């Protein structure tokens, strides 16, 4: 996805340079947030189905992904 977005920027250097800071890129935050949500929901479902240890590992991974999402913010 990042490579496809980069293709649209190939011809961006032909015009005048923009004034000010470039706009924030929220793509990594959204991807980490979506994967965190998916892992968290999977962990909760595993706990509800009775798989205690696997569900706990999933929720631990959810916490790690949440910290990565917070670190990826622009």
PDB file of N, CA, C, O and CB in Angstrom:
ATOM      1  N   UNK A   1       0.823  -1.180   0.000  1.00  0.00           N
ATOM      2  CA  UNK A   1       0.000   0.000   0.000  1.00  0.00           C
ATOM      3  C   UNK A   1       0.873   1.252   0.000  1.00  0.00           C
ATOM      4  O   UNK A   1       0.569   2.221  -0.695  1.00  0.00           O
ATOM      5  CB  UNK A   1      -0.939  -0.007   1.200  1.00  0.00           C
ATOM      6  N   UNK A   2       1.954   1.234   0.775  1.00  0.00           N
ATOM      7  CA  UNK A   2       2.832   2.396   0.801  1.00  0.00           C
ATOM      8  C   UNK A   2       3.515   2.602  -0.544  1.00  0.00           C
ATOM      9  O   UNK A   2       3.757   3.738  -0.951  1.00  0.00           O
ATOM     10  CB  UNK A   2       3.875   2.246   1.899  1.00  0.00           C
ATOM     11  N   UNK A   3       3.827   1.505  -1.238  1.00  0.00           N
ATOM     12  CA  UNK A   3       4.470   1.626  -2.542  1.00  0.00           C
ATOM     13  C   UNK A   3       3.516   2.233  -3.561  1.00  0.00           C
ATOM     14  O   UNK A   3       3.930   3.036  -4.397  1.00  0.00           O
ATOM     15  CB  UNK A   3       4.962   0.260  -3.026  1.00  0.00           C
ATOM     16  N   UNK A   4       2.254   1.861  -3.499  1.00  0.00           N
ATOM     17  CA  UNK A   4       1.273   2.407  -4.436  1.00  0.00           C
ATOM     18  C   UNK A   4       1.072   3.894  -4.172  1.00  0.00           C
ATOM     19  O   UNK A   4       0.940   4.675  -5.115  1.00  0.00           O
ATOM     20  CB  UNK A   4      -0.071   1.653  -4.326  1.00  0.00           C
ATOM     21  N   UNK A   5       1.047   4.293  -2.912  1.00  0.00           N
ATOM     22  CA  UNK A   5       0.892   5.707  -2.603  1.00  0.00           C
ATOM     23  C   UNK A   5       2.108   6.496  -3.066  1.00  0.00           C
ATOM     24  O   UNK A   5       1.989   7.663  -3.440  1.00  0.00           O
ATOM     25  CB  UNK A   5       0.669   5.907  -1.104  1.00  0.00           C
ATOM     26  N   UNK A   6       3.287   5.859  -3.042  1.00  0.00           N
ATOM     27  CA  UNK A   6       4.499   6.530  -3.488  1.00  0.00           C
ATOM     28  C   UNK A   6       4.502   6.792  -4.988  1.00  0.00           C
ATOM     29  O   UNK A   6       5.161   7.724  -5.449  1.00  0.00           O
ATOM     30  CB  UNK A   6       5.704   5.711  -3.114  1.00  0.00           C
ATOM     31  N   UNK A   7       3.778   5.986  -5.756  1.00  0.00           N
ATOM     32  CA  UNK A   7       3.714   6.195  -7.202  1.00  0.00           C
ATOM     33  C   UNK A   7       3.059   7.527  -7.547  1.00  0.00           C
ATOM     34  O   UNK A   7       3.430   8.158  -8.537  1.00  0.00           O
ATOM     35  CB  UNK A   7       2.950   5.056  -7.868  1.00  0.00           C
ATOM     36  N   UNK A   8       2.104   7.958  -6.754  1.00  0.00           N
ATOM     37  CA  UNK A   8       1.435   9.221  -7.051  1.00  0.00           C
ATOM     38  C   UNK A   8       2.336  10.411  -6.741  1.00  0.00           C
ATOM     39  O   UNK A   8       2.077  11.517  -7.215  1.00  0.00           O
ATOM     40  CB  UNK A   8       0.133   9.331  -6.260  1.00  0.00           C
ATOM     41  N   UNK A   9       3.374  10.205  -5.965  1.00  0.00           N
ATOM     42  CA  UNK A   9       4.271  11.301  -5.605  1.00  0.00           C
ATOM     43  C   UNK A   9       5.469  11.416  -6.545  1.00  0.00           C
ATOM     44  O   UNK A   9       6.315  12.288  -6.351  1.00  0.00           O
ATOM     45  CB  UNK A   9       4.756  11.119  -4.186  1.00  0.00           C
ATOM     46  N   UNK A  10       5.559  10.560  -7.552  1.00  0.00           N
ATOM     47  CA  UNK A  10       6.725  10.577  -8.433  1.00  0.00           C
ATOM     48  C   UNK A  10       6.807  11.870  -9.235  1.00  0.00           C
ATOM     49  O   UNK A  10       7.907  12.374  -9.463  1.00  0.00           O
ATOM     50  CB  UNK A  10       6.688   9.384  -9.377  1.00  0.00           C
ATOM     51  N   UNK A  11       5.699  12.410  -9.661  1.00  0.00           N
ATOM     52  CA  UNK A  11       5.694  13.629 -10.475  1.00  0.00           C
ATOM     53  C   UNK A  11       5.409  14.859  -9.632  1.00  0.00           C
ATOM     54  O   UNK A  11       5.124  15.925 -10.178  1.00  0.00           O
ATOM     55  CB  UNK A  11       4.664  13.519 -11.592  1.00  0.00           C
ATOM     56  N   UNK A  12       5.476  14.737  -8.340  1.00  0.00           N
ATOM     57  CA  UNK A  12       5.153  15.869  -7.479  1.00  0.00           C
ATOM     58  C   UNK A  12       6.244  16.937  -7.503  1.00  0.00           C
ATOM     59  O   UNK A  12       5.979  18.077  -7.122  1.00  0.00           O
ATOM     60  CB  UNK A  12       4.930  15.392  -6.056  1.00  0.00           C
ATOM     61  N   UNK A  13       7.451  16.610  -7.932  1.00  0.00           N
ATOM     62  CA  UNK A  13       8.548  17.562  -7.918  1.00  0.00           C
ATOM     63  C   UNK A  13       8.529  18.542  -9.077  1.00  0.00           C
ATOM     64  O   UNK A  13       9.412  19.396  -9.155  1.00  0.00           O
ATOM     65  CB  UNK A  13       9.833  16.832  -7.919  1.00  0.00           C
ATOM     66  N   UNK A  14       7.573  18.458  -9.971  1.00  0.00           N
ATOM     67  CA  UNK A  14       7.576  19.325 -11.142  1.00  0.00           C
ATOM     68  C   UNK A  14       7.052  20.723 -10.838  1.00  0.00           C
ATOM     69  O   UNK A  14       7.368  21.659 -11.572  1.00  0.00           O
ATOM     70  CB  UNK A  14       6.753  18.705 -12.239  1.00  0.00           C
ATOM     71  N   UNK A  15       6.266  20.894  -9.787  1.00  0.00           N
ATOM     72  CA  UNK A  15       5.695  22.195  -9.455  1.00  0.00           C
ATOM     73  C   UNK A  15       6.533  22.920  -8.422  1.00  0.00           C
ATOM     74  O   UNK A  15       7.601  22.449  -8.032  1.00  0.00           O
ATOM     75  CB  UNK A  15       4.275  22.035  -8.948  1.00  0.00           C
ATOM     76  N   UNK A  16       6.041  24.075  -7.978  1.00  0.00           N
ATOM     77  CA  UNK A  16       6.767  24.817  -6.951  1.00  0.00           C
ATOM     78  C   UNK A  16       6.723  24.074  -5.616  1.00  0.00           C
ATOM     79  O   UNK A  16       5.811  23.290  -5.352  1.00  0.00           O
ATOM     80  CB  UNK A  16       6.181  26.233  -6.794  1.00  0.00           C
ATOM     81  N   UNK A  17       7.721  24.335  -4.790  1.00  0.00           N
ATOM     82  CA  UNK A  17       7.804  23.675  -3.485  1.00  0.00           C
ATOM     83  C   UNK A  17       6.682  24.192  -2.576  1.00  0.00           C
ATOM     84  O   UNK A  17       6.440  25.398  -2.528  1.00  0.00           O
ATOM     85  CB  UNK A  17       9.199  23.918  -2.828  1.00  0.00           C
ATOM     86  N   UNK A  18       6.004  23.307  -1.864  1.00  0.00           N
ATOM     87  CA  UNK A  18       4.929  23.760  -0.985  1.00  0.00           C
ATOM     88  C   UNK A  18       5.487  24.502   0.228  1.00  0.00           C
ATOM     89  O   UNK A  18       6.553  24.165   0.745  1.00  0.00           O
ATOM     90  CB  UNK A  18       4.076  22.570  -0.529  1.00  0.00           C
ATOM     91  N   UNK A  19       4.763  25.495   0.660  1.00  0.00           N
ATOM     92  CA  UNK A  19       5.165  26.266   1.831  1.00  0.00           C
ATOM     93  C   UNK A  19       4.613  25.590   3.085  1.00  0.00           C
ATOM     94  O   UNK A  19       3.457  25.166   3.107  1.00  0.00           O
ATOM     95  CB  UNK A  19       4.668  27.740   1.729  1.00  0.00           C
ATOM     96  N   UNK A  20       5.423  25.493   4.106  1.00  0.00           N
ATOM     97  CA  UNK A  20       4.976  24.909   5.363  1.00  0.00           C
ATOM     98  C   UNK A  20       5.295  23.427   5.447  1.00  0.00           C
ATOM     99  O   UNK A  20       5.934  22.852   4.565  1.00  0.00           O
ATOM    100  CB  UNK A  20       3.494  25.123   5.536  1.00  0.00           C
ATOM    101  N   UNK A  21       4.837  22.834   6.523  1.00  0.00           N
ATOM    102  CA  UNK A  21       5.089  21.414   6.773  1.00  0.00           C
ATOM    103  C   UNK A  21       4.165  20.550   5.925  1.00  0.00           C
ATOM    104  O   UNK A  21       3.038  20.948   5.629  1.00  0.00           O
ATOM    105  CB  UNK A  21       4.905  21.086   8.265  1.00  0.00           C
ATOM    106  N   UNK A  22       4.637  19.362   5.531  1.00  0.00           N
ATOM    107  CA  UNK A  22       3.762  18.466   4.767  1.00  0.00           C
ATOM    108  C   UNK A  22       2.646  17.922   5.674  1.00  0.00           C
ATOM    109  O   UNK A  22       2.797  17.898   6.895  1.00  0.00           O
ATOM    110  CB  UNK A  22       4.584  17.291   4.148  1.00  0.00           C
ATOM    111  N   UNK A  23       1.544  17.494   5.085  1.00  0.00           N
ATOM    112  CA  UNK A  23       0.456  16.967   5.902  1.00  0.00           C
ATOM    113  C   UNK A  23       0.864  15.665   6.589  1.00  0.00           C
ATOM    114  O   UNK A  23       1.724  14.930   6.105  1.00  0.00           O
ATOM    115  CB  UNK A  23      -0.792  16.741   5.043  1.00  0.00           C
ATOM    116  N   UNK A  24       0.234  15.403   7.718  1.00  0.00           N
ATOM    117  CA  UNK A  24       0.550  14.200   8.498  1.00  0.00           C
ATOM    118  C   UNK A  24       0.102  12.949   7.753  1.00  0.00           C
ATOM    119  O   UNK A  24      -0.930  12.951   7.082  1.00  0.00           O
ATOM    120  CB  UNK A  24      -0.117  14.260   9.888  1.00  0.00           C
ATOM    121  N   UNK A  25       0.884  11.886   7.877  1.00  0.00           N
ATOM    122  CA  UNK A  25       0.562  10.606   7.250  1.00  0.00           C
ATOM    123  C   UNK A  25      -0.009   9.684   8.321  1.00  0.00           C
ATOM    124  O   UNK A  25       0.726   9.208   9.187  1.00  0.00           O
ATOM    125  CB  UNK A  25       1.825   9.969   6.567  1.00  0.00           C
ATOM    126  N   UNK A  26      -1.303   9.431   8.267  1.00  0.00           N
ATOM    127  CA  UNK A  26      -1.997   8.647   9.278  1.00  0.00           C
ATOM    128  C   UNK A  26      -2.086   7.170   8.921  1.00  0.00           C
ATOM    129  O   UNK A  26      -2.676   6.399   9.678  1.00  0.00           O
ATOM    130  CB  UNK A  26      -3.375   9.196   9.490  1.00  0.00           C
ATOM    131  N   UNK A  27      -1.521   6.753   7.796  1.00  0.00           N
ATOM    132  CA  UNK A  27      -1.640   5.359   7.371  1.00  0.00           C
ATOM    133  C   UNK A  27      -1.039   4.365   8.368  1.00  0.00           C
ATOM    134  O   UNK A  27      -1.703   3.378   8.683  1.00  0.00           O
ATOM    135  CB  UNK A  27      -0.976   5.184   6.034  1.00  0.00           C
ATOM    136  N   UNK A  28       0.173   4.568   8.882  1.00  0.00           N
ATOM    137  CA  UNK A  28       0.699   3.597   9.848  1.00  0.00           C
ATOM    138  C   UNK A  28      -0.145   3.510  11.126  1.00  0.00           C
ATOM    139  O   UNK A  28      -0.320   2.428  11.687  1.00  0.00           O
ATOM    140  CB  UNK A  28       2.127   3.960  10.209  1.00  0.00           C
ATOM    141  N   UNK A  29      -0.656   4.635  11.571  1.00  0.00           N
ATOM    142  CA  UNK A  29      -1.483   4.641  12.784  1.00  0.00           C
ATOM    143  C   UNK A  29      -2.756   3.842  12.550  1.00  0.00           C
ATOM    144  O   UNK A  29      -3.167   3.060  13.407  1.00  0.00           O
ATOM    145  CB  UNK A  29      -1.828   6.090  13.210  1.00  0.00           C
ATOM    146  N   UNK A  30      -3.375   4.033  11.405  1.00  0.00           N
ATOM    147  CA  UNK A  30      -4.609   3.303  11.109  1.00  0.00           C
ATOM    148  C   UNK A  30      -4.358   1.809  10.946  1.00  0.00           C
ATOM    149  O   UNK A  30      -5.165   0.997  11.397  1.00  0.00           O
ATOM    150  CB  UNK A  30      -5.257   3.856   9.849  1.00  0.00           C
ATOM    151  N   UNK A  31      -3.245   1.434  10.304  1.00  0.00           N
ATOM    152  CA  UNK A  31      -2.930   0.011  10.138  1.00  0.00           C
ATOM    153  C   UNK A  31      -2.643  -0.646  11.479  1.00  0.00           C
ATOM    154  O   UNK A  31      -3.154  -1.731  11.757  1.00  0.00           O
ATOM    155  CB  UNK A  31      -1.731  -0.168   9.202  1.00  0.00           C
ATOM    156  N   UNK A  32      -1.822   0.003  12.324  1.00  0.00           N
ATOM    157  CA  UNK A  32      -1.547  -0.565  13.641  1.00  0.00           C
ATOM    158  C   UNK A  32      -2.811  -0.609  14.500  1.00  0.00           C
ATOM    159  O   UNK A  32      -3.014  -1.558  15.257  1.00  0.00           O
ATOM    160  CB  UNK A  32      -0.458   0.244  14.350  1.00  0.00           C
ATOM    161  N   UNK A  33      -3.646   0.398  14.386  1.00  0.00           N
ATOM    162  CA  UNK A  33      -4.892   0.408  15.149  1.00  0.00           C
ATOM    163  C   UNK A  33      -5.832  -0.703  14.719  1.00  0.00           C
ATOM    164  O   UNK A  33      -6.446  -1.355  15.563  1.00  0.00           O
ATOM    165  CB  UNK A  33      -5.582   1.744  15.003  1.00  0.00           C
ATOM    166  N   UNK A  34      -5.951  -0.925  13.424  1.00  0.00           N
ATOM    167  CA  UNK A  34      -6.829  -1.992  12.929  1.00  0.00           C
ATOM    168  C   UNK A  34      -6.303  -3.370  13.313  1.00  0.00           C
ATOM    169  O   UNK A  34      -7.075  -4.248  13.697  1.00  0.00           O
ATOM    170  CB  UNK A  34      -6.977  -1.897  11.408  1.00  0.00           C
ATOM    171  N   UNK A  35      -4.991  -3.561  13.209  1.00  0.00           N
ATOM    172  CA  UNK A  35      -4.437  -4.864  13.598  1.00  0.00           C
ATOM    173  C   UNK A  35      -4.537  -5.076  15.104  1.00  0.00           C
ATOM    174  O   UNK A  35      -4.742  -6.203  15.555  1.00  0.00           O
ATOM    175  CB  UNK A  35      -2.972  -4.980  13.148  1.00  0.00           C
ATOM    176  N   UNK A  36      -4.394  -4.007  15.888  1.00  0.00           N
ATOM    177  CA  UNK A  36      -4.566  -4.109  17.331  1.00  0.00           C
ATOM    178  C   UNK A  36      -5.994  -4.510  17.669  1.00  0.00           C
ATOM    179  O   UNK A  36      -6.213  -5.369  18.524  1.00  0.00           O
ATOM    180  CB  UNK A  36      -4.208  -2.783  18.012  1.00  0.00           C
ATOM    181  N   UNK A  37      -6.946  -3.906  17.017  1.00  0.00           N
ATOM    182  CA  UNK A  37      -8.345  -4.240  17.261  1.00  0.00           C
ATOM    183  C   UNK A  37      -8.635  -5.689  16.889  1.00  0.00           C
ATOM    184  O   UNK A  37      -9.342  -6.382  17.622  1.00  0.00           O
ATOM    185  CB  UNK A  37      -9.261  -3.302  16.475  1.00  0.00           C
ATOM    186  N   UNK A  38      -8.105  -6.153  15.772  1.00  0.00           N
ATOM    187  CA  UNK A  38      -8.333  -7.537  15.347  1.00  0.00           C
ATOM    188  C   UNK A  38      -7.724  -8.532  16.335  1.00  0.00           C
ATOM    189  O   UNK A  38      -8.350  -9.538  16.668  1.00  0.00           O
ATOM    190  CB  UNK A  38      -7.748  -7.766  13.948  1.00  0.00           C
ATOM    191  N   UNK A  39      -6.505  -8.254  16.803  1.00  0.00           N
ATOM    192  CA  UNK A  39      -5.859  -9.149  17.760  1.00  0.00           C
ATOM    193  C   UNK A  39      -6.594  -9.134  19.096  1.00  0.00           C
ATOM    194  O   UNK A  39      -6.733 -10.174  19.740  1.00  0.00           O
ATOM    195  CB  UNK A  39      -4.388  -8.754  17.959  1.00  0.00           C
ATOM    196  N   UNK A  40      -7.062  -7.968  19.513  1.00  0.00           N
ATOM    197  CA  UNK A  40      -7.787  -7.856  20.774  1.00  0.00           C
ATOM    198  C   UNK A  40      -9.111  -8.621  20.726  1.00  0.00           C
ATOM    199  O   UNK A  40      -9.450  -9.340  21.666  1.00  0.00           O
ATOM    200  CB  UNK A  40      -8.041  -6.385  21.106  1.00  0.00           C
ATOM    201  N   UNK A  41      -9.848  -8.467  19.645  1.00  0.00           N
ATOM    202  CA  UNK A  41     -11.116  -9.189  19.509  1.00  0.00           C
ATOM    203  C   UNK A  41     -10.878 -10.698  19.466  1.00  0.00           C
ATOM    204  O   UNK A  41     -11.640 -11.467  20.050  1.00  0.00           O
ATOM    205  CB  UNK A  41     -11.864  -8.733  18.239  1.00  0.00           C
ATOM    206  N   UNK A  42      -9.815 -11.118  18.771  1.00  0.00           N
ATOM    207  CA  UNK A  42      -9.486 -12.537  18.728  1.00  0.00           C
ATOM    208  C   UNK A  42      -9.132 -13.063  20.118  1.00  0.00           C
ATOM    209  O   UNK A  42      -9.552 -14.158  20.491  1.00  0.00           O
ATOM    210  CB  UNK A  42      -8.327 -12.783  17.760  1.00  0.00           C
ATOM    211  N   UNK A  43      -8.369 -12.294  20.880  1.00  0.00           N
ATOM    212  CA  UNK A  43      -8.005 -12.699  22.233  1.00  0.00           C
ATOM    213  C   UNK A  43      -9.206 -12.814  23.150  1.00  0.00           C
ATOM    214  O   UNK A  43      -9.300 -13.755  23.938  1.00  0.00           O
ATOM    215  CB  UNK A  43      -7.024 -11.725  22.812  1.00  0.00           C
ATOM    216  N   UNK A  44     -10.120 -11.868  23.055  1.00  0.00           N
ATOM    217  CA  UNK A  44     -11.327 -11.920  23.887  1.00  0.00           C
ATOM    218  C   UNK A  44     -12.187 -13.119  23.500  1.00  0.00           C
ATOM    219  O   UNK A  44     -12.732 -13.799  24.369  1.00  0.00           O
ATOM    220  CB  UNK A  44     -12.141 -10.612  23.753  1.00  0.00           C
ATOM    221  N   UNK A  45     -12.310 -13.378  22.210  1.00  0.00           N
ATOM    222  CA  UNK A  45     -13.097 -14.534  21.780  1.00  0.00           C
ATOM    223  C   UNK A  45     -12.459 -15.843  22.253  1.00  0.00           C
ATOM    224  O   UNK A  45     -13.170 -16.762  22.658  1.00  0.00           O
ATOM    225  CB  UNK A  45     -13.243 -14.539  20.249  1.00  0.00           C
ATOM    226  N   UNK A  46     -11.136 -15.936  22.206  1.00  0.00           N
ATOM    227  CA  UNK A  46     -10.465 -17.132  22.694  1.00  0.00           C
ATOM    228  C   UNK A  46     -10.671 -17.317  24.196  1.00  0.00           C
ATOM    229  O   UNK A  46     -10.852 -18.441  24.664  1.00  0.00           O
ATOM    230  CB  UNK A  46      -8.978 -17.066  22.374  1.00  0.00           C
ATOM    231  N   UNK A  47     -10.644 -16.229  24.945  1.00  0.00           N
ATOM    232  CA  UNK A  47     -10.912 -16.328  26.378  1.00  0.00           C
ATOM    233  C   UNK A  47     -12.339 -16.781  26.639  1.00  0.00           C
ATOM    234  O   UNK A  47     -12.577 -17.589  27.537  1.00  0.00           O
ATOM    235  CB  UNK A  47     -10.657 -14.987  27.062  1.00  0.00           C
ATOM    236  N   UNK A  48     -13.286 -16.273  25.870  1.00  0.00           N
ATOM    237  CA  UNK A  48     -14.691 -16.653  26.056  1.00  0.00           C
ATOM    238  C   UNK A  48     -14.947 -18.099  25.657  1.00  0.00           C
ATOM    239  O   UNK A  48     -15.867 -18.736  26.171  1.00  0.00           O
ATOM    240  CB  UNK A  48     -15.594 -15.732  25.250  1.00  0.00           C
ATOM    241  N   UNK A  49     -14.135 -18.616  24.742  1.00  0.00           N
ATOM    242  CA  UNK A  49     -14.277 -20.015  24.327  1.00  0.00           C
ATOM    243  C   UNK A  49     -13.559 -20.986  25.265  1.00  0.00           C
ATOM    244  O   UNK A  49     -13.669 -22.200  25.097  1.00  0.00           O
ATOM    245  CB  UNK A  49     -13.747 -20.190  22.918  1.00  0.00           C
ATOM    246  N   UNK A  50     -12.829 -20.465  26.245  1.00  0.00           N
ATOM    247  CA  UNK A  50     -12.186 -21.319  27.223  1.00  0.00           C
ATOM    248  C   UNK A  50     -10.709 -21.570  26.996  1.00  0.00           C
ATOM    249  O   UNK A  50     -10.102 -22.351  27.729  1.00  0.00           O
ATOM    250  CB  UNK A  50     -12.876 -22.596  27.261  1.00  0.00           C
ATOM    251  N   UNK A  51     -10.119 -20.935  26.009  1.00  0.00           N
ATOM    252  CA  UNK A  51      -8.685 -21.088  25.742  1.00  0.00           C
ATOM    253  C   UNK A  51      -7.941 -19.990  26.509  1.00  0.00           C
ATOM    254  O   UNK A  51      -7.644 -18.931  25.955  1.00  0.00           O
ATOM    255  CB  UNK A  51      -8.374 -21.012  24.193  1.00  0.00           C
ATOM    256  N   UNK A  52      -7.646 -20.250  27.780  1.00  0.00           N
ATOM    257  CA  UNK A  52      -7.113 -19.224  28.663  1.00  0.00           C
ATOM    258  C   UNK A  52      -5.724 -18.753  28.254  1.00  0.00           C
ATOM    259  O   UNK A  52      -5.487 -17.548  28.163  1.00  0.00           O
ATOM    260  CB  UNK A  52      -7.074 -19.738  30.069  1.00  0.00           C
ATOM    261  N   UNK A  53      -4.812 -19.672  28.007  1.00  0.00           N
ATOM    262  CA  UNK A  53      -3.430 -19.287  27.751  1.00  0.00           C
ATOM    263  C   UNK A  53      -3.264 -18.642  26.372  1.00  0.00           C
ATOM    264  O   UNK A  53      -2.545 -17.654  26.223  1.00  0.00           O
ATOM    265  CB  UNK A  53      -2.522 -20.502  27.869  1.00  0.00           C
ATOM    266  N   UNK A  54      -3.921 -19.198  25.389  1.00  0.00           N
ATOM    267  CA  UNK A  54      -3.815 -18.617  24.044  1.00  0.00           C
ATOM    268  C   UNK A  54      -4.454 -17.232  24.022  1.00  0.00           C
ATOM    269  O   UNK A  54      -3.923 -16.309  23.403  1.00  0.00           O
ATOM    270  CB  UNK A  54      -4.487 -19.538  22.990  1.00  0.00           C
ATOM    271  N   UNK A  55      -5.593 -17.089  24.697  1.00  0.00           N
ATOM    272  CA  UNK A  55      -6.247 -15.779  24.776  1.00  0.00           C
ATOM    273  C   UNK A  55      -5.395 -14.758  25.507  1.00  0.00           C
ATOM    274  O   UNK A  55      -5.354 -13.591  25.120  1.00  0.00           O
ATOM    275  CB  UNK A  55      -7.590 -15.904  25.466  1.00  0.00           C
ATOM    276  N   UNK A  56      -4.708 -15.194  26.571  1.00  0.00           N
ATOM    277  CA  UNK A  56      -3.845 -14.279  27.311  1.00  0.00           C
ATOM    278  C   UNK A  56      -2.657 -13.839  26.459  1.00  0.00           C
ATOM    279  O   UNK A  56      -2.238 -12.685  26.539  1.00  0.00           O
ATOM    280  CB  UNK A  56      -3.352 -14.937  28.604  1.00  0.00           C
ATOM    281  N   UNK A  57      -2.110 -14.737  25.647  1.00  0.00           N
ATOM    282  CA  UNK A  57      -1.011 -14.377  24.751  1.00  0.00           C
ATOM    283  C   UNK A  57      -1.510 -13.371  23.708  1.00  0.00           C
ATOM    284  O   UNK A  57      -0.816 -12.406  23.388  1.00  0.00           O
ATOM    285  CB  UNK A  57      -0.423 -15.644  24.058  1.00  0.00           C
ATOM    286  N   UNK A  58      -2.697 -13.600  23.191  1.00  0.00           N
ATOM    287  CA  UNK A  58      -3.264 -12.670  22.209  1.00  0.00           C
ATOM    288  C   UNK A  58      -3.457 -11.277  22.822  1.00  0.00           C
ATOM    289  O   UNK A  58      -3.161 -10.272  22.175  1.00  0.00           O
ATOM    290  CB  UNK A  58      -4.611 -13.208  21.674  1.00  0.00           C
ATOM    291  N   UNK A  59      -3.942 -11.213  24.045  1.00  0.00           N
ATOM    292  CA  UNK A  59      -4.141  -9.911  24.684  1.00  0.00           C
ATOM    293  C   UNK A  59      -2.803  -9.244  25.010  1.00  0.00           C
ATOM    294  O   UNK A  59      -2.696  -8.018  24.967  1.00  0.00           O
ATOM    295  CB  UNK A  59      -4.977 -10.069  25.963  1.00  0.00           C
ATOM    296  N   UNK A  60      -1.793 -10.035  25.334  1.00  0.00           N
ATOM    297  CA  UNK A  60      -0.455  -9.471  25.515  1.00  0.00           C
ATOM    298  C   UNK A  60       0.078  -8.880  24.225  1.00  0.00           C
ATOM    299  O   UNK A  60       0.679  -7.806  24.226  1.00  0.00           O
ATOM    300  CB  UNK A  60       0.502 -10.532  26.030  1.00  0.00           C
ATOM    301  N   UNK A  61      -0.143  -9.587  23.118  1.00  0.00           N
ATOM    302  CA  UNK A  61       0.246  -9.070  21.810  1.00  0.00           C
ATOM    303  C   UNK A  61      -0.553  -7.811  21.457  1.00  0.00           C
ATOM    304  O   UNK A  61      -0.042  -6.910  20.792  1.00  0.00           O
ATOM    305  CB  UNK A  61       0.046 -10.146  20.732  1.00  0.00           C
ATOM    306  N   UNK A  62      -1.783  -7.762  21.899  1.00  0.00           N
ATOM    307  CA  UNK A  62      -2.621  -6.578  21.678  1.00  0.00           C
ATOM    308  C   UNK A  62      -2.010  -5.354  22.366  1.00  0.00           C
ATOM    309  O   UNK A  62      -2.023  -4.256  21.810  1.00  0.00           O
ATOM    310  CB  UNK A  62      -4.060  -6.824  22.198  1.00  0.00           C
ATOM    311  N   UNK A  63      -1.481  -5.542  23.567  1.00  0.00           N
ATOM    312  CA  UNK A  63      -0.859  -4.431  24.294  1.00  0.00           C
ATOM    313  C   UNK A  63       0.393  -3.954  23.560  1.00  0.00           C
ATOM    314  O   UNK A  63       0.633  -2.751  23.461  1.00  0.00           O
ATOM    315  CB  UNK A  63      -0.505  -4.855  25.743  1.00  0.00           C
ATOM    316  N   UNK A  64       1.186  -4.884  23.048  1.00  0.00           N
ATOM    317  CA  UNK A  64       2.387  -4.517  22.293  1.00  0.00           C
ATOM    318  C   UNK A  64       2.011  -3.732  21.039  1.00  0.00           C
ATOM    319  O   UNK A  64       2.633  -2.717  20.727  1.00  0.00           O
ATOM    320  CB  UNK A  64       3.194  -5.776  21.912  1.00  0.00           C
ATOM    321  N   UNK A  65       1.001  -4.202  20.328  1.00  0.00           N
ATOM    322  CA  UNK A  65       0.568  -3.493  19.107  1.00  0.00           C
ATOM    323  C   UNK A  65      -0.013  -2.118  19.433  1.00  0.00           C
ATOM    324  O   UNK A  65       0.137  -1.180  18.649  1.00  0.00           O
ATOM    325  CB  UNK A  65      -0.477  -4.330  18.345  1.00  0.00           C
ATOM    326  N   UNK A  66      -0.669  -1.994  20.576  1.00  0.00           N
ATOM    327  CA  UNK A  66      -1.206  -0.687  20.967  1.00  0.00           C
ATOM    328  C   UNK A  66      -0.068   0.303  21.209  1.00  0.00           C
ATOM    329  O   UNK A  66      -0.170   1.467  20.822  1.00  0.00           O
ATOM    330  CB  UNK A  66      -2.084  -0.816  22.236  1.00  0.00           C
ATOM    331  N   UNK A  67       1.012  -0.147  21.842  1.00  0.00           N
ATOM    332  CA  UNK A  67       2.163   0.738  22.042  1.00  0.00           C
ATOM    333  C   UNK A  67       2.823   1.094  20.715  1.00  0.00           C
ATOM    334  O   UNK A  67       3.288   2.221  20.545  1.00  0.00           O
ATOM    335  CB  UNK A  67       3.186   0.081  22.975  1.00  0.00           C
ATOM    336  N   UNK A  68       2.873   0.162  19.782  1.00  0.00           N
ATOM    337  CA  UNK A  68       3.428   0.463  18.457  1.00  0.00           C
ATOM    338  C   UNK A  68       2.553   1.467  17.717  1.00  0.00           C
ATOM    339  O   UNK A  68       3.063   2.336  17.010  1.00  0.00           O
ATOM    340  CB  UNK A  68       3.572  -0.825  17.626  1.00  0.00           C
ATOM    341  N   UNK A  69       1.240   1.353  17.877  1.00  0.00           N
ATOM    342  CA  UNK A  69       0.338   2.306  17.231  1.00  0.00           C
ATOM    343  C   UNK A  69       0.522   3.698  17.823  1.00  0.00           C
ATOM    344  O   UNK A  69       0.485   4.691  17.097  1.00  0.00           O
ATOM    345  CB  UNK A  69      -1.126   1.854  17.377  1.00  0.00           C
ATOM    346  N   UNK A  70       0.720   3.774  19.133  1.00  0.00           N
ATOM    347  CA  UNK A  70       0.955   5.083  19.749  1.00  0.00           C
ATOM    348  C   UNK A  70       2.294   5.658  19.328  1.00  0.00           C
ATOM    349  O   UNK A  70       2.435   6.874  19.200  1.00  0.00           O
ATOM    350  CB  UNK A  70       0.891   4.978  21.269  1.00  0.00           C
ATOM    351  N   UNK A  71       3.275   4.802  19.113  1.00  0.00           N
ATOM    352  CA  UNK A  71       4.585   5.273  18.674  1.00  0.00           C
ATOM    353  C   UNK A  71       4.627   5.670  17.213  1.00  0.00           C
ATOM    354  O   UNK A  71       5.525   6.406  16.804  1.00  0.00           O
ATOM    355  CB  UNK A  71       5.606   4.221  18.923  1.00  0.00           C
ATOM    356  N   UNK A  72       3.677   5.203  16.414  1.00  0.00           N
ATOM    357  CA  UNK A  72       3.659   5.509  14.980  1.00  0.00           C
ATOM    358  C   UNK A  72       2.874   6.772  14.661  1.00  0.00           C
ATOM    359  O   UNK A  72       2.778   7.160  13.497  1.00  0.00           O
ATOM    360  CB  UNK A  72       3.075   4.348  14.212  1.00  0.00           C
ATOM    361  N   UNK A  73       2.322   7.408  15.661  1.00  0.00           N
ATOM    362  CA  UNK A  73       1.504   8.599  15.374  1.00  0.00           C
ATOM    363  C   UNK A  73       2.372   9.727  14.833  1.00  0.00           C
ATOM    364  O   UNK A  73       3.537   9.866  15.205  1.00  0.00           O
ATOM    365  CB  UNK A  73       0.757   9.070  16.644  1.00  0.00           C
ATOM    366  N   UNK A  74       1.786  10.532  13.947  1.00  0.00           N
ATOM    367  CA  UNK A  74       2.576  11.595  13.317  1.00  0.00           C
ATOM    368  C   UNK A  74       2.838  12.756  14.243  1.00  0.00           C
ATOM    369  O   UNK A  74       3.490  13.724  13.850  1.00  0.00           O
ATOM    370  CB  UNK A  74       1.885  12.093  12.086  1.00  0.00           C
TER     371      UNK A  74
END
